[in-house]
Amino acid sequence: MNKITPKKLLHSKWTAANPKRKEKHFMITEVEFDEEGVVVHCLMEAIMTKREIAIDWHSLKDSELWRQGWK
């Protein structure tokens, strides 16, 4: 299980455990918080293709799906 702090999400780097479409490395490019400091929107960009996807940031905690950093 990956440990993640919502305040440090922006510009964090991730490696997909099971890459698809030759997209392995990703970076969090946008994070929006509500007035209580809860993450309401998280946008991730594939480094190779520049494709952007909205994700639930809680899924980054699953080490079966994501690894912290570019590996």
C-alpha positions in Angstrom: 0.0 0.0 0.0 1.4 3.4 -1.1 1.3 6.2 1.5 0.0 9.4 0.0 -0.5 12.9 1.4 -3.2 14.9 -0.6 -1.2 18.1 -0.2 1.8 16.5 -2.0 -0.2 15.0 -4.9 0.5 17.8 -7.4 3.4 17.0 -9.7 3.9 13.6 -8.1 5.2 10.8 -10.4 3.7 7.4 -10.8 4.4 4.1 -12.7 1.5 1.9 -13.8 1.9 -1.7 -12.6 0.1 -2.9 -15.7 0.8 -0.5 -18.5 -1.8 -0.1 -21.3 -1.3 1.6 -24.7 2.4 1.9 -24.0 1.6 4.3 -21.2 3.7 3.5 -18.2 4.8 6.8 -16.6 2.4 9.4 -15.3 2.4 12.7 -13.5 -0.4 14.4 -11.5 -0.9 17.7 -13.3 -4.0 19.1 -11.5 -5.5 18.7 -8.0 -8.6 20.6 -6.8 -9.6 20.8 -3.1 -12.9 21.9 -1.6 -13.2 24.4 1.2 -12.5 21.7 3.8 -9.3 20.6 2.1 -10.7 17.4 0.6 -9.5 16.4 -2.9 -12.5 16.7 -5.3 -10.6 16.4 -8.6 -7.3 14.8 -9.7 -6.0 14.9 -13.2 -3.1 12.6 -14.4 -1.1 12.9 -17.6 0.7 10.1 -19.4 4.3 11.3 -20.1 4.7 9.5 -23.4 1.4 10.4 -25.1 0.3 13.5 -23.1 -3.1 11.9 -22.7 -4.9 13.2 -19.6 -7.3 11.2 -17.4 -9.3 12.0 -14.3 -8.7 9.5 -11.5 -9.8 8.9 -8.0 -6.6 9.7 -6.1 -7.4 6.9 -3.6 -6.6 4.4 -6.3 -3.0 5.5 -6.1 -2.7 3.8 -2.7 -3.2 0.4 -4.4 0.3 -1.0 -5.0 -1.2 -3.6 -7.3 -2.1 -0.7 -9.7 0.5 2.0 -9.1 4.1 2.4 -7.9 5.4 5.8 -6.6 8.0 7.4 -8.8 9.1 6.4 -12.3 10.5 2.8 -12.3 
